[in-house]
C-alpha cells in the first residue's frame, strides 16, 4: 500500500477482501462488515471464540512521560504536551537547561494535547482529540476553550460557520494572530487573538501538494508549524514536505522541499533532491535555519529556507515529533522514547531532561 492511512479487510478464511486508502470513519465500514459477517456465518467459518490478548508493558518513562508530542520554550519556561497521559506540563528550566522544575500539571480537560505556544502569561494548547484550542492562565491555572466546540468538524454547515475544528496539531502566534496546523482537513487556519475570529488561511481541504494562492493551495496533513521573518512555515506530513505561506490572506503557499504525496526517503541535498519522511515538528533556530523533526527517519535535520538545502544533524532518535529552539540548544520531544531531549548546537551533545 502506498497511502496512509490504509485499511485492509481480511475475512475469516484469511483472504484480503477489501482495502480503502485515505481517511475514513467507523460508520463507513458498518454495512460492509455486517454483510461479511453474515456471509461467514452462513458458511460456518466464523469463529467467535474471544482472543486472549496480553497487555503491552507500560510505555511510561522513568520521568512518567508517555508519548510526549510537542515542546515549547519561552526564556526559562518550558511546556510539554505529555500526549499519552493527556496532560500538559509546565515548568522552569535549570540554568544549564537540563532539569525541569515542574510548576503545573494540567490534565483533566485535555485529550491527546499537541501544539503549545506561550504568549506572556498564557499558554495556548492544541487539544487534538478534543478538536479544540485551549488557553491556560499560568497565574491562576484556569483553563478555557478559545476555539472549537469539542467535536470534530464533519458537516458543510460547521465548515461554513467555522464552529468546529478537526485534529488541530500545532500552533504558532505571529503578530497577534494564531496559525493552526489543522491536520484533519489538510488546512492551515488562523485566529485573531483579540476577537477570536477564525478563518481558513491556506488549503482547499483537498489532500495533495500544490503551490498556489493560499485559498487554492493543496496541503497534506500539516502537523508542525512555526513563523519567522513574516513567513509561516509548516511541516506537511503526508507529502513529507516543508511548505511556506505568506501570512496575508491574499498571499501564496510554496514548497521548500517535497515533491509528492508518495515521494519520501532519507536523502540530504538541495531542492527537489531532498527526501524526508512524515515530518511532524519544525522550529526556527537563532541563525534563521529551520530545525525539522524528520519523524519517520528518527532524525533532526537542518533546512535552509532560502537555498533549500537540507542536512542531517542528529540520528538515532525514536520518532521525534516536536522541536523548540532556544539560544544555546534545541529541545526535542522524542515521542516514542517517552522523553524530552536537549541538543547543544555547538557540540551536538544530547541530554535527556530530568523532571523534578
N, C-alpha and C positions, 0 to 999 in steps of 0.2 A: 504494500500500500504506500502511496506517495503523499497522502494528505493526513493532517492531524487536526481534530480527532477523526478516526475512522472506526466505525462499529462493524464488527463481523459477527454474524449469527451462525452458530453451529447447532445442528439438530441432534436429537438423542442418539442417532446412529453414528455421529462423528463427522458428518458431511457439512461443508460450508454451503449454506443455502441462501445467503444474502449478505450484502455489505452496503454501508452508507458512509460516504465521505463528507466531512463537514459537521457543523454543529447541529444538534437535534435535541428534542425533549422526550421524556418518557412517554408522553401521550402519543407521540408519533409512532411508537412501536406497539402500542396496545393491541390493535386489531390483528396485526401480523403475528404477534406472539400467541394470541389466543387461537388463531387458526392453525398454527404449527403445533401447539399443544394438543388440540383436538385431533389432528391427523395422527400424531404419535400415539395418543391413547387408543384410537381406533385400530392401529396396527399392533398394539400391545408392546410397544418398545419404550414406553415412558416409565422410568424407574423413579418413584417419588421417595426413595429412601434418603433421609437427611444426610448431608455431608457433615462429617465431624472435622471441623477446622480448628487448628491450634493458633491462638492469637500470636501475632508477632511480638517479640520482646519490646519493651519500652524504647521509644526513639528519643527520649529526652537526653540532653547532655548533662554533664555534671553541674552546669550552671542552671539547669532547669529549662533552657530554651528548647523549643520544638519547631522546626522548620521556620526559622525567622525569615521574613520576606524582604523587608526594606529597613534602611537605617538612615537617620538624618542627624546632621551636626549643626550646631549654632554656637560658635565660640567653645566654651567648655561644656555646653549642654549636649546631650545625646538622647535620641529617641529610637526605640527598636520596635518594629511590629513583630511580635512573637506570635506569628500567624497560627501555628499549630495549636497553641494554647489560647487562641482568640483573645489576646490581651495586648496592650501597649505598655512598654516600659519606658520611663523617663528617668534620667539620672545625670550626674555630673562626672566628668572625666577627671582623673588624677592628673597632676602636672606632666607626667610622662605619657599620658594618653592611653595607658594600658589597663586601667582599672576603672570600673563604673561604680559609683556610689548611687544606688537606686533611691530615688525620692518619691516616685509614684508608680503604681501598677494599676492600670485601669482595664477591666475585663468584662464587666457584666453586660455591657451594651454591644460589644463587638462580635463579629463572626468572620474570622479569617481576615483581619486587617492587613493592609498592604502599605501603600504610599503614605509618607509622612512629610510635613512641611511646617517649620517654625515660622511664626510671624509675631515678633515681640513676645508677649506673654500668652500667646495662643498656639497650640499645636493642632494642626489640621490632620485628619486621618481619612484615607480612602478605605472604607469598610466594604471589602469586595463582595462577600456573600450576603451582606445586608443591603447591597446596592445603594450605598449612601455615602455622603461626606459628613463627618462629624468634626466638631471643634471642642478641644479640651482647654478650659481655662486653667492655666498652670498655677494660678494663685489659689483658687477655690477648689479645683479638681472637678468642677461641674462640666458635664458633657452634654452638648446639644447637637441636634442634627441640623445641618445648614443646607443640604441638598439631598434629593431623593426622598422616597416615601417608604423604604424598607422592602419594596417588591421589585423584581426585575422587570425592566421595560419589555413589554410584549406587544402592545397594540399600536395601531396608527394614531389613535387619539392621544395616547400617552406620549408618543413621539412629537406630535404637533404641540402639545402643551408643555413638553419637557418636564413632566411631573415625576418621572421615574428614570432611574439610571440603570446601566447594565454592566456589571462587573468593573467598576472603576478600580484601576490597578495602580496608578501612581498619580502624583500631583506635584505641581510647581507653581510658585507665585512669581509673577513678573509684572511690575508696575501696577499693583493693586488689583490685578486680575489673576485668578487661579485657572490654570490649564489642567485638564483632567484627561489622562490616558484611559479612554473608555474601551477596554479590551473586548467586551462582549458584543459590541456592534461596530467595531473597526473604525472608530472615530476619535478625534480629539475635541473635547468640549471646553468651553470657557465659562467662568462665573465671575461677574463683577462682585468684589467682596463687600462693597458698600450697599448695593441694592440686592445682592444675592440673585440677580437675574442670570439665567443660563442661556447659552446659545451653542449651536454646533459650530465649532471653529474650523475643522477640517475633516473631510471624508464624506462620501455619499452614504456610507453604510455597506457598500459592496466590498468584498474582500479581494484585494489584489494589490499590486504595486504599480501605481500610475501617478506621474507628476502632472500637476495642473493647477489651476486656481484652487485655493483652499476648499471652496464649495464643491469642486468637481474632482478632486483628487481621490484616489482609492488607497486605503490603508489596509493593514492586515494584522489585527490584534496588537495594538500598541500596549506595552507593558512597563515601560520606563520612560520618564520624561524629565527634562531639565531645561534651563534657559541661560543665555549669555549673549551680550552684545546685540540685544534686540532680535534674537533668533530663538525659536522654540525648537529644541532637538528632542527626538523621541526614538526609542528602540521599537521597531515594528517586528514583533517576534516571529509571526508566521511567515514573513518573507525574509527572515534573517537579515534585515536591513536596518540601517540607521538613516533617519529622514530628518529634514529641517523644514520649518514652517515660519513664514513671516507672521508676526502676531497681529498684523492688521487684517480685518475681515476680508478686505479686497486683495490680500496678498496671495502668495502661491506656496505650494509644498513641493520640495525637491528631494531627490535621493542622494545621499553622500556615498554610501556603499550598499550593495544589494542589487540583485538583478531579476529575481523572480520568486514566485511562491515556493517553488521546489528546487531552488538553487541554494545549496548550503554546503559547508565544509569547514576546513580549518586551514586557511591559507592567508599568510601575511602578504602585503604588497600595496598596490596603489589602484584606486578607482575600481573598475569593474573586475579586476583580477582578485580582489579581496573576497574571502569567504569566511563567514561566521555562521553560528547556528543557534537560533532561538534566543537571541539576546533579550534579557529582561531588566537590566539595570543600566543607567547612564548618568554621568555626573561631569561637571566641568571642573578641571584642575586649575590651580593658580596660574599656570602658564597658558591657559586657553585651550589646551588639548582636551579631548573627550576621553574619559575613562569608561570603558564598556565592560559590563559583566556578560561575557560570552558564555551563557549558561550551559548549553549542551556540550561545549568544548571544555568545561571545567576551568575556565581561564579568565584572566583580566587582560584587556588589550587597550593600547593607546591608539587613538584615532585623531589625526589632524584634520579638522573640518574644512580647511582651505585646500590643502594638497590632496586630500582623500587618501592619505597613506595610513596604513594600519600595521601595528607591530605588537606581537605577544609580549606581555610583561611578566605575568605570574601564571604558572601552570600547576596542575595537581590539586585544584580545589574540588568541591563537590556540589555542582550545580549552583553557583552563586547567582543571586537574583536581585541584590540591592547593593549600591555603592554610594558613598558620600565622600567628598573631598574636603579635607582640612588643609591648613597652610603647610604642615610638615609631613602629612601622610594621608592615605585613603583608609576609610572604614568600609568593611565588606560584610554583608550578610551571606555567609557561606551556608546556604539553606539546608542542603541535605546532610551536612556535617553538624547541624544544630549549634552553630557558633557565630560569633562576631569577631572579625579579624581587624587588626591594624597593620597596614603595609607602609613601610617607610619609603618615601620617594627616592631618596638618595641611595640607600643601600639595598632596597628590595627585601629587607628583613620582614618576616611575617610573625606577628604575635597574636595569640588568642586573648581576647579581653576577659578579665575576671569581673564578675558581678558580686557586689557586696552590699 
